[in-house]
């Protein structure tokens, strides 16, 4: 009988492309930054992950683009960017993965309280990305979660892209407390180009 695979096992990426090289270099960067009692993994819990000594995990989704803007710099991370929403979708699936014992809200909440979620990319930061602005305002206490949630719902209604709509709706199907904690613990490491 075949063992059912967790979402993380099913979602691991292939091993060809510049994106994989970028991911591997980021993994090596995390290895070089390890402290005593910490560990790092590649394609195990996420693209890259770090386990800290206090049973705390940092999951890294690593996204690389070769697309450039008119000035020759990497394109900006947009509000309805497939990389952004696929990343948030992946995390929502990891959080609620029944195979890993997180089918119930209590287990999901316990997981997100002990996890940070980092989107790492060479994409540039856009001043027009209102979603990222709202996330940062929510994290700093300058805005409430309801305002962020309303904007996310608006984006789901606004997009014409069926995949992005599916990703957004999966995130919004998380329990409200779990979703709120996810957005408290999301970090954006953008414009990371000189990884070597």
Backbone as a ProteinNet text record, in pm:
[ID]
protein_1_A
[PRIMARY]
XXXXXXXXXXXXXXXXXXXXXXXXXXXXXXXXXXXXXXXXXXXXXXXXXXXXXXXXXXXXXXXXXXXXXXXXXXXXXXXXXXXXXXXXXXXXXXXXXXXXXXXXXXXXXXXXXXXXXXXXXXXXXXXXXXXXXXXXXXXXXXXXXXXXXXXXXXXXXXXXXXXXXXXXXXXXXXXXXXXXXXXXXXXXXXXXXXXX
[TERTIARY]
84.8	0	89.2	64	143	106.7	209.8	189.1	146.3	42.8	-2.3	105.7	133.9	238.6	182.2	264.1	225.5	233.2	174.9	178.1	322	408.2	547.5	618.1	593	656	608.2	480.4	425.3	471	503.6	530.4	677.8	766.9	908.6	935.1	1023.1	1044.4	1144.1	1150.3	1245.3	1386	1483.2	1621.1	1690.5	1615.3	1678.4	1627.6	1714.8	1683.5	1765.5	1768.1	1838	1771.7	1640.2	1568.1	1618.3	1650.7	1703.4	1842	1925.1	2057.8	2044.7	1953.8	1928.7	1885.9	1796.7	1748.7	1864.3	1949.5	2062	2160	2190.3	2279	2217.3	2087.2	2021.8	2033.6	2016.5	2035	2176.2	2276.9	2414.7	2433.1	2369.5	2372.6	2316.7	2203.8	2143.7	2236	2303.8	2399	2508.8	2561.4	2669.7	2625.2	2494.7	2441.3	2392.5	2411	2359.9	2427.6	2347.6	2400	2404.6	2454.8	2463.2	2322.5	2303.8	2175.1	2073.4	2114.1	2022.4	2053.2	1953.9	1974.6	1902.4	1940.2	1879.5	1851.5	1746.3	1712	1678.2	1696.8	1666.2	1560.3	1446.3	1337.3	1284	1275.6	1219.5	1087.6	1094.4	972.6	922.5	1011.1	980.3	1098.5	1105.4	1221.9	1348.7	1352.8	1459.3	1390.5	1444.5	1390.6	1504.2	1481.7	1575.6	1499.4	1557.1	1502.8	1591.7	1531.5	1605.6	1601.1	1686.4	1699.3	1576.8	1483.9	1366.3	1242.4	1259.9	1149.3	1073.2	1147.5	1090.2	1143.5	1054.3	1092.6	1080.3	1168.3	1155	1147.6	1035.1	1015.7	1044.8	1123	1161.1	1109.2	1025.8	991	1084.4	1161.3	1263.6	1219.5	1201.3	1151.7	1250.9	1287.6	1381.7	1315.6	1341.5	1290.9	1406	1390.9	1485.5	1423.5	1296.3	1227.8	1281.4	1297.1	1349.5	1256.3	1268.4	1191.1	1269.7	1220	1283.3	1425.1	1451.5	1584.9	1681.8	1632.8	1718.1	1722.6	1649	1643.7	1533.7	1540.9	1433.5	1297.9	1194	1059.5	1018.2	920.1	871.2	772.7	761.9	661.4	528.2	433.8	304.9	204.7	96.8	-9.5	-73.4	-90.6	-149.6	-44	77	189.4	169.5	184.2	170.4	268.1	391.4	487.8	440	382.1	331.6	217	118.9	0.2	23.5	110.8	144.8	218.7	303.3	375.1	278.2	188	89.7	-0.3	-35	-113.6	-37.7	89.7	170.4	174.5	194.8	199	64.3	-44.4	-177.1	-197.7	-146.1	-158.7	-69.9	50	139	75.8	21.7	-40.5	-155.7	-236.3	-357.9	-342.6	-219.4	-193.4	-234.4	-339.6	-390.1	-288.6	-213.5	-114.3	-7.6	27.4	125.3	59.4	-69.1	-137.2	-193.7	-215.9	-267.8	-404.4	-491.7	-626.2	-715.9	-684.3	-765	-702.5	-787	-743.7	-640.7	-658	-565	-422.6	-409	-277.6	-222.7	-309.4	-266.6	-213.4	-285.9	-245.7	-112.8	-97.5	28.9	144.6	120.3	223	260.3	160.8	193.1	253.6	223.1	284	432.5	477.4	618.4	686.7	633.3	688.7	688.9	797.1	799.7	800.2	740.1	723.8	790.6	901.1	977.7	965	923.7	927.3	1056.8	1146.6	1277.8	1279.7	1316.3	1314.8	1410.3	1455.2	1532.3	1439.4	1308.7	1214.3	1226	1203.2	1214.5	1086.4	1101.3	987.4	914.2	783	702.8	626.6	634.1	556.6	407.5	374.5	234	172.7	250.9	198.1	130	1.9	-75.7	-90.4	-94.1	-105	14.3	136.4	254.6	253.6	208.5	197.3	102.1	-12.9	-109.3	-55.5	18.7	78.3	174.7	261.9	359.2	291	186	110.3	42.3	-13	-75	29.2	145.9	250.4	302.5	303.9	353.9	245.3	121.4	11.6	-52.5	-10.8	-66.4	-197.6	-235.2	-359.6	-409.8	-539.4	-592.8	-605.1	-625.6	-632.1	-754.1	-865.9	-988.5	-965.6	-886	-855.8	-774.2	-675.8	-595.3	-682.1	-766.3	-853	-949.2	-1005.1	-1097.1	-1025.2	-899.5	-824	-795.1	-764.3	-739.6	-866.8	-981	-1108.9	-1134.9	-1101.1	-1116.6	-1028.2	-905.9	-815.6	-871.1	-932.3	-992.2	-1103.5	-1180.8	-1290	-1237.6	-1124.2	-1069.2	-997.1	-925.7	-841.6	-924.1	-873	-933.6	-857.7	-745.5	-661.6	-717.2	-760.3	-824.2	-730.3	-602.2	-507.2	-486	-465.3	-444.1	-567.9	-686.5	-810.9	-815.7	-778.3	-775.8	-678.2	-560.7	-460.8	-512.3	-570.7	-622.2	-733.1	-825.6	-937.4	-889.5	-784.7	-729.5	-674.7	-608.4	-555	-670	-775.5	-887.1	-972.1	-954.4	-1028.4	-965.6	-845.7	-787.1	-876.1	-877.2	-945.9	-894.4	-981.5	-943.3	-826.2	-825.2	-715.7	-585.5	-592.9	-474.7	-423.6	-515.7	-477.5	-412.9	-469.8	-414.1	-271.4	-249.6	-116.1	-19.2	-65.7	18.1	70.2	-19.5	22.8	106	93.8	184.5	326	337.5	467.2	524.6	464.4	516.7	624.9	733.2	841.3	872.4	913.4	946.3	1092.5	1173.4	1314	1325.7	1306.1	1305.6	1437.1	1459.2	1578.3	1706.3	1696.5	1812.8	1875	1968	2029.3	2167.2	2249.4	2389.9	2403.2	2337.9	2333.5	2468.4	2543.8	2673.1	2771.2
-117.7	0	123.8	212	334.1	430.1	489.6	587.5	720.3	781.4	911.2	1015	1097.7	1198.4	1327	1394.4	1524.9	1627.1	1744.2	1848.1	1885.1	1894.4	1931.7	1833.2	1703.8	1602.5	1612.9	1645.3	1654.9	1780.6	1886.6	2016.8	2045.2	1953	1982.3	2004.2	2100.2	2141.5	2051.5	2069.6	1995.7	2047.1	1983	2020.2	2084.5	2140.2	2209.2	2351.8	2441.8	2581.5	2671	2795.7	2896.8	2915.2	2893.8	2904.1	2804	2682.1	2582.8	2623.9	2677.5	2724.4	2833.9	2927.4	3036.4	2979.2	2881.3	2815.8	2745.9	2679	2607.1	2704.1	2814.8	2915.3	2975.9	2994.6	3046.1	2944.2	2816	2709	2715.5	2729.9	2739.4	2862.3	2972.2	3092.9	3064	2991.5	2956.9	2864.7	2771.5	2682.6	2765.7	2863.9	2947.1	3035	3057.6	3142.7	3063.1	2931.2	2847.8	2878.7	2870.3	2881.7	2744.5	2740.4	2614	2559.6	2430.7	2365.8	2388.3	2452	2479.6	2387.5	2368.7	2288.5	2353.7	2312.8	2366.9	2251	2263.6	2159.2	2217.4	2137.8	2175.8	2080.5	2135.8	2056.2	1950.1	1984.6	1891	1946	2054.2	2116.2	2227.4	2280.6	2384.7	2389.9	2493.4	2505.2	2494.7	2576.9	2574.8	2594.1	2533.6	2560.6	2560.9	2630.4	2632.6	2592.8	2503.5	2467.7	2532.8	2618.6	2684	2597.2	2626.9	2542.9	2543	2632.5	2638.2	2579.2	2477.2	2413.5	2514.5	2605.6	2709.7	2689.2	2693.1	2671.9	2800.2	2814.8	2921.3	2851.7	2871.8	2814.6	2922	2886.7	2980.7	2930.6	3010	2986.8	3077.8	3018.5	3091.4	3103.3	3227.1	3254.3	3341.9	3298.6	3374.1	3409	3529.6	3569.9	3612.2	3585	3636.1	3753.7	3781.4	3893.6	4024.7	4121.6	4251.3	4363.9	4475.8	4594.6	4675.1	4790.9	4872.7	4915.4	4926.9	4967.5	4849.8	4729.2	4611.6	4542.3	4594	4532.8	4426.5	4331.2	4232	4299.6	4240.4	4296.6	4299.8	4382.6	4398.1	4286.7	4259.9	4166.2	4241	4196.4	4264.1	4205.8	4278.9	4236.6	4104.4	4083.7	3959.4	3872.4	3881.4	3805.5	3656.5	3574.8	3429.4	3374.8	3428	3381.7	3410.9	3527.1	3564.2	3473.6	3457.9	3381.2	3231	3181.3	3038.5	3008.2	3101.6	3086	3083.4	3180.1	3184.3	3060.9	3016.9	2894.2	2773.6	2760.7	2649.1	2648.3	2764.3	2771.3	2734.7	2778.6	2743.7	2592.5	2526.5	2381	2309.1	2362.1	2304.8	2319.2	2437	2464.7	2368.7	2340.6	2260.4	2115.4	2067.9	1934.3	1826.1	1752.6	1645.4	1533.1	1503.8	1396.3	1425.3	1552.2	1592	1622.6	1584.6	1599.4	1737	1816.2	1951.8	1971.1	1873.1	1884.5	1971.6	1982.2	2060.2	2197.7	2294.4	2432.7	2443.7	2367.7	2375	2340.7	2234.8	2193.8	2296.2	2353.5	2454.6	2577.5	2620.4	2738.1	2713.8	2596.8	2561.3	2568.5	2520.4	2521.9	2665.1	2750.5	2887	2972.3	2940.2	3015.5	2987.1	2872.4	2834.9	2833.9	2914.8	2916	3058.1	3093.1	3213.9	3168.7	3249	3216.3	3326.3	3293.8	3393.3	3370.3	3473.9	3473.3	3543.1	3468.4	3519.2	3528.3	3645.5	3661.6	3771.8	3760.9	3869.1	3975	3950.7	4052.3	4178.4	4292.3	4419.1	4450.4	4541.6	4584.9	4695.4	4686.5	4784.3	4871.4	5001.9	5093.7	5082.6	5020	5004.5	4875	4794.8	4670.3	4701.6	4733.7	4773.8	4658.7	4536.3	4420.8	4414.2	4426.1	4422.5	4536.9	4652.7	4769.3	4738.1	4676.8	4642.2	4535.3	4439.4	4335.3	4399.4	4487.5	4552.7	4644.2	4714.6	4798.9	4713.4	4599.8	4507.5	4457	4419.2	4366.7	4471.7	4597	4703.7	4760.6	4716.5	4766.7	4892.8	4938.1	5059.9	5034.9	4907.7	4871.9	4741.7	4716.3	4593.5	4482.4	4361.4	4245.5	4251.5	4307.3	4313.6	4393.1	4497.6	4578.3	4496.4	4423.5	4336	4226.5	4163.9	4055.8	4106.9	4225.8	4283.4	4306.5	4349.9	4372.7	4240.4	4136.7	4004.9	3954.3	3969.6	3930.4	4009.1	4137.7	4222.3	4172.8	4131.8	4079.6	3951.6	3866.4	3742	3773.5	3876	3916	3987	4055.6	4137.4	4055.2	3951.8	3879.1	3800.3	3796.2	3715.9	3584.3	3570.5	3451.5	3342.3	3231.9	3124	3062.1	3047.4	2989.7	3081	3209.2	3303.6	3310.1	3310.8	3309.7	3186.2	3070	2945.7	2957.6	3015.6	3032.2	3123.8	3237.2	3333.1	3268.9	3200.8	3138.9	3030.9	2958.3	2857.4	2922.9	3037	3109.9	3159.2	3212.5	3267.2	3158.9	3033.5	2924.2	2878.5	2928.4	2900.5	2962.7	2903.5	2962.8	3106.3	3199.5	3340.8	3362.8	3297.8	3313	3259.6	3147.8	3088.4	3180.5	3231.7	3321.5	3449.4	3501.4	3621.8	3596	3482.4	3448.9	3426.7	3365.8	3348.6	3484.2	3581.6	3712.9	3790.4	3757.4	3815.5	3763.5	3639.9	3573.1	3564.3	3635	3637.2	3744.9	3711.7	3807	3807.8	3924.9	3939.2	3980	3893.7	3922.7	3943.2	4066.9	4098	4163.3	4169	4230.3	4159.6	4030.2	3951	3893	3967.8	3926.1	3867.6	3929.4	3889.1	3776.5	3665.3	3554	3481	3479	3408.1	3482.1
0	0	0	-91.8	-102.5	9.9	69.5	175.9	113.7	172.7	123	148.7	47.9	60.3	118.3	198.9	251.9	139.1	159.8	58	24.7	125.9	105.1	14.2	33.3	-50.9	-195.6	-215.4	-350.8	-423.3	-349.1	-410.1	-436	-405.4	-426.7	-575.1	-601.9	-741.3	-812.1	-942	-1023.2	-1003.5	-1066.7	-1040.5	-1159.8	-1252.9	-1363.7	-1367.9	-1406.2	-1428.9	-1337.9	-1377.5	-1299.4	-1162.8	-1158.2	-1031.3	-929.4	-974.1	-881	-832.2	-922.9	-881.5	-776	-800.5	-705.6	-571	-574.1	-452.2	-379.6	-455.3	-395	-330.6	-398.4	-339.7	-213.5	-214.1	-93.7	20	-12.3	85.6	145.3	60	109.5	198.5	160.8	243.6	383.7	388.7	517.8	597.9	529.4	597.8	663.9	591.6	644.6	761.2	774.5	881.2	1002.5	1001.5	1110.3	1242.7	1348.6	1484.1	1548	1669.3	1743.6	1767.4	1741.4	1764	1653.8	1544.6	1434.6	1316.5	1231	1110.7	994.2	874.9	753.9	659.5	579.4	484.3	348.8	245.6	108.4	56.5	11.2	-46.1	50	178.7	275.9	329.4	406.4	458.5	367.4	285.2	187.2	92.1	5.4	-82.1	2.3	106.8	206.7	341	445.9	579.5	679.9	789.7	901	1026	1103.9	1234.7	1339.9	1421.2	1527.7	1652.5	1748.6	1866.5	1957.4	1940.5	2028.2	1960.6	1877.3	1806	1720.6	1660	1575.2	1434.1	1334.4	1194.5	1114.1	1018.5	918.7	783.6	713.8	580.9	476.9	377.1	272.2	138.2	73.3	-66.4	-146.2	-235.8	-309.3	-455	-500.2	-635.4	-710.4	-829.1	-911.6	-1044.5	-1090.4	-1221.1	-1311.2	-1439.9	-1539.2	-1615.2	-1587.2	-1652.4	-1596.3	-1684.5	-1642.6	-1686.2	-1617.5	-1654	-1757.4	-1794.7	-1898.7	-1860.4	-1730.7	-1684.6	-1675.3	-1701.9	-1697.1	-1561.9	-1463.5	-1330.6	-1328.6	-1235.7	-1226.3	-1205.6	-1264	-1250.7	-1104	-1073.5	-936.4	-901.1	-773	-721.4	-718.3	-800.5	-811	-711.7	-690.7	-598.9	-638.2	-766.8	-815.8	-883.6	-834.6	-889.4	-863.3	-965.9	-944.5	-840	-835.3	-734.8	-592.8	-572.7	-440.8	-397.4	-485.3	-445.9	-445.4	-532.7	-527.4	-396.7	-354.4	-227.5	-109.9	-103.9	5.1	2.1	-118.6	-134.1	-77.8	-117.9	-68.5	83.7	142.7	288.8	349.8	287.3	341.1	339	235.2	224.6	325.9	349	450.8	588.7	616.8	747.1	774.3	673.6	692.7	645.4	634.4	581.9	682	648.8	736.2	751.8	645.3	650.2	756	772.5	874.7	1009.4	1024.9	1153.7	1181.6	1076.1	1096.3	1031.1	1045.3	991.4	1077.4	1205.4	1299.5	1325	1355.9	1376.2	1488.7	1596.1	1709.7	1663.7	1585.3	1535.2	1436	1353.7	1257.6	1329.8	1431.3	1507.4	1578.8	1636.1	1702.7	1602.5	1480.4	1375.9	1337	1307.8	1261.5	1371.4	1497.2	1607.3	1620.3	1568.7	1578.6	1442.4	1348.9	1213.2	1157.9	1089.6	1007.6	862.7	776.8	635.3	553.1	486	412.1	261.4	190.8	44.6	4.9	-57.5	-97	-249.2	-302.7	-448.2	-491.2	-615	-673.5	-734.1	-730.4	-780	-694.4	-758.2	-687.2	-611	-517.4	-436.8	-512.2	-516.1	-588	-488.9	-510.7	-426.7	-456.4	-571.3	-609.8	-556.9	-486.1	-430.3	-297	-303.9	-186.7	-86.8	-135.5	-46.7	48	-6.2	80.3	179.6	134.8	224.6	339.6	309.6	414.2	509.1	454.8	540	638.8	589.7	676.4	778.7	737.7	831.8	938.7	898.6	993.9	1094.2	1045.1	1132.9	1230.7	1189.5	1276.9	1368.5	1349.8	1432.4	1379	1259.8	1201	1127.4	1110.7	1044.2	1105.5	1092	1151.3	1046	1095	1006.4	915	963.1	882.9	754	762.5	643.5	543.4	594.1	508	446.9	528.8	480.4	372.7	393	293.4	160.5	168	44.8	-25.9	49.4	-9.7	-78	-12	-73	-201.2	-200.5	-317.8	-432.9	-399.9	-503.4	-565.2	-482.7	-534	-632.2	-603.7	-693.6	-818.8	-805.4	-912.8	-1020	-978.6	-1074.1	-1174.6	-1297.9	-1404.2	-1422	-1351.3	-1361.8	-1270.1	-1327.8	-1251.4	-1148.4	-1182.7	-1087.6	-967.6	-993.6	-883.3	-795.3	-855.9	-777.9	-687.9	-742.6	-664.8	-547	-572.8	-466.9	-356.3	-396.4	-297.4	-215	-281	-208.7	-112.3	-146.8	-55.2	70.3	54.4	169.8	257.5	194.8	272.8	338.3	297.3	360.8	491.9	521.3	652.1	759.2	876	989.7	1007.6	1043.5	1052.9	1147.6	1262.3	1358.1	1299.6	1228.8	1165.6	1054.6	972.6	863.7	918.4	1024.7	1087.4	1135	1199.7	1250	1134	1025.4	906.8	860.1	846	796.8	899	1026.2	1126	1106	1056.9	1048	906.7	810.9	674.3	664.5	595.9	572.7	423.2	373.2	231.3	218.8	158.3	131.6	-18.3	-61.5	-204.2	-245.1	-377	-436.9	-392.3	-365.4	-327.8	-453.6	-510.7	-637.2	-620.3	-538.4	-526.3	-424.4	-452.8	-358.7	-350.6	-458.4	-457.7	-369.5
[MASK]
++++++++++++++++++++++++++++++++++++++++++++++++++++++++++++++++++++++++++++++++++++++++++++++++++++++++++++++++++++++++++++++++++++++++++++++++++++++++++++++++++++++++++++++++++++++++++++++++++++

